[in-house]
Amino acid sequence: MIKLKNILIEQITTDSEFRQEIKDIEGPPAENKSGNYIAFDDKVHDYPVWTIGWGHTEDVKEGDVITPSKAEQLLTKDIAEKEDIAKTKFPKYDSFDIQIKRAIVNALYRGGLGPKAIKLINTEPTDWNAVADEYLDSREFRREKQKTMQRRNLKGTRKLAQPDTNIFTRMSKNADRFRTGAK
């Protein structure tokens, strides 16, 4: 029984598909000539947010350098921390299937879930379509969708341009994962 519990607890941090998804969305880490990863200003705020590896910001300062191995450790730590937050916010977390767990942890990795989405997830029974709709009903998602539409108009295509902003892609995928819970 303990072994099974440990497997379930470690599942999201050792989920190679999920880890690769985080890496792809966060993009390749800035690196120096030696192949080590260097801290960079993420430039998403009006003030510096020093980041290293795949979105790691805790205790990072300008000039920091880490090995690729250390970046992997930080990724594991960050995913585990987000999963711990998920378990606190969602008492039923351990009973969710892997797609829902991925959506929740990925949303928390990105920045969070709104209070309405949290409430919907904790409602019994959970209406996963309503969770997905609420998750996408954000100013940030609408802004990113607008950027995609503007690119479509600039290119003169009638077909929706392939979303190429990390936020749009990440949030769309998380919403699709939430919807898997409705099936």
C-alpha positions in Angstrom: 0.0 0.0 0.0 2.8 2.4 0.9 4.6 1.7 -2.4 1.4 2.5 -4.4 0.9 5.7 -2.5 4.6 6.7 -3.2 4.1 6.0 -6.9 1.0 8.2 -7.0 2.7 11.0 -5.1 5.8 10.9 -7.4 3.8 10.4 -10.6 3.5 14.0 -11.8 7.1 14.9 -11.0 8.4 11.9 -12.9 5.9 12.1 -15.7 8.3 12.5 -18.6 5.6 13.6 -21.0 4.5 16.4 -18.6 8.1 17.4 -17.9 8.8 17.7 -21.6 5.7 19.8 -22.0 6.8 22.2 -19.3 10.2 22.4 -21.0 8.7 23.1 -24.5 6.4 25.8 -23.2 9.0 27.5 -21.1 11.4 27.3 -24.0 15.1 26.4 -24.1 17.1 27.8 -21.1 19.5 30.6 -21.7 23.0 29.1 -21.7 26.6 30.2 -21.7 29.4 28.9 -24.0 30.0 26.0 -21.5 26.5 24.7 -21.9 25.5 25.7 -18.4 22.3 27.6 -17.9 22.4 31.3 -16.9 19.9 33.5 -15.2 17.9 35.9 -17.5 15.4 38.6 -17.0 12.0 37.2 -18.1 10.9 40.7 -19.2 7.2 40.0 -18.4 7.0 42.6 -15.7 8.0 46.2 -15.3 10.7 45.0 -12.9 13.3 42.2 -13.4 12.2 38.7 -12.7 15.3 36.6 -12.8 14.6 33.1 -14.2 16.9 30.1 -14.7 16.2 26.7 -16.2 12.6 26.1 -17.1 10.7 28.9 -15.4 12.5 28.7 -12.0 12.5 32.1 -10.2 12.9 31.3 -6.5 16.1 32.8 -5.1 17.5 33.5 -8.6 19.6 36.6 -9.1 21.5 38.2 -12.0 24.7 36.3 -12.8 23.5 32.9 -11.5 24.8 29.9 -13.4 23.6 26.2 -13.0 24.3 22.9 -14.7 21.7 21.2 -16.8 21.5 18.6 -14.1 20.7 21.2 -11.5 18.0 22.6 -13.8 16.4 19.2 -13.9 16.5 19.1 -10.1 14.9 22.6 -9.9 12.2 21.5 -12.4 11.4 18.5 -10.2 11.3 20.8 -7.1 9.0 23.3 -8.8 6.6 20.7 -10.1 6.5 19.0 -6.6 5.8 22.4 -5.0 2.9 23.1 -7.4 1.5 19.6 -6.8 1.7 20.2 -3.0 -0.3 23.4 -3.5 -2.8 21.5 -5.6 -3.2 18.9 -2.8 -3.9 21.7 -0.4 -6.4 23.5 -2.6 -8.1 20.3 -3.8 -8.9 17.6 -1.2 -9.9 15.2 -4.1 -6.6 15.8 -6.0 -5.3 12.2 -5.5 -8.5 10.8 -7.0 -8.2 12.9 -10.2 -7.0 11.2 -13.4 -3.6 12.1 -14.8 -4.9 14.6 -17.4 -6.7 16.6 -14.7 -3.6 16.5 -12.5 -1.5 17.7 -15.4 -3.9 20.6 -16.1 -4.0 21.7 -12.4 -0.2 21.5 -11.9 0.5 23.2 -15.2 -2.0 26.0 -14.4 -0.3 26.5 -11.0 3.1 26.4 -12.7 2.0 29.1 -15.1 0.6 31.3 -12.3 -2.5 29.9 -10.9 -6.2 29.2 -11.1 -8.8 31.8 -10.3 -11.0 31.5 -7.2 -14.1 30.6 -9.3 -12.2 27.7 -11.0 -11.0 26.5 -7.7 -14.5 26.5 -6.3 -15.8 24.7 -9.3 -13.2 22.0 -9.0 -14.1 21.5 -5.4 -17.8 21.2 -6.1 -19.2 17.7 -6.0 -19.8 16.5 -8.7 -17.3 18.6 -10.6 -18.5 20.1 -13.9 -15.2 19.9 -15.8 -16.6 21.8 -18.8 -17.5 24.7 -16.5 -14.0 24.5 -15.0 -12.5 24.8 -18.5 -14.8 27.7 -19.5 -14.0 29.6 -16.3 -10.3 28.9 -16.7 -10.4 30.4 -20.2 -12.5 33.4 -19.1 -9.6 35.5 -18.1 -8.2 38.8 -19.4 -4.9 37.2 -20.0 -6.3 34.4 -22.2 -8.4 36.9 -24.2 -5.4 39.1 -24.7 -3.3 36.2 -26.0 -6.2 35.1 -28.3 -6.4 38.7 -29.6 -2.7 38.6 -30.5 -3.3 35.4 -32.5 -6.2 37.0 -34.3 -4.1 40.1 -35.1 -1.4 37.8 -36.7 -4.1 36.1 -38.7 -5.3 39.4 -40.0 -1.8 40.6 -40.8 -1.2 37.4 -42.8 -4.5 37.7 -44.6 -5.6 34.2 -43.9 -9.1 33.1 -43.1 -8.0 30.1 -41.1 -7.1 30.8 -37.5 -3.4 31.3 -37.2 -1.6 28.6 -35.2 -1.5 30.0 -31.7 2.1 30.7 -31.0 2.1 32.4 -27.6 3.1 30.2 -24.7 0.2 31.5 -22.6 -2.5 30.8 -25.2 -1.1 27.3 -26.0 -0.7 26.4 -22.4 -4.1 27.6 -21.3 -5.8 26.0 -24.3 -4.2 22.6 -23.5 -5.1 22.9 -19.8 -8.7 23.6 -20.7 -8.8 20.6 -23.1 -7.5 18.5 -20.2 -10.1 19.8 -17.8 -12.7 18.8 -20.4 -11.5 15.2 -20.4 -12.9 14.9 -16.9 -16.4 15.5 -18.4 -16.2 12.3 -20.6 
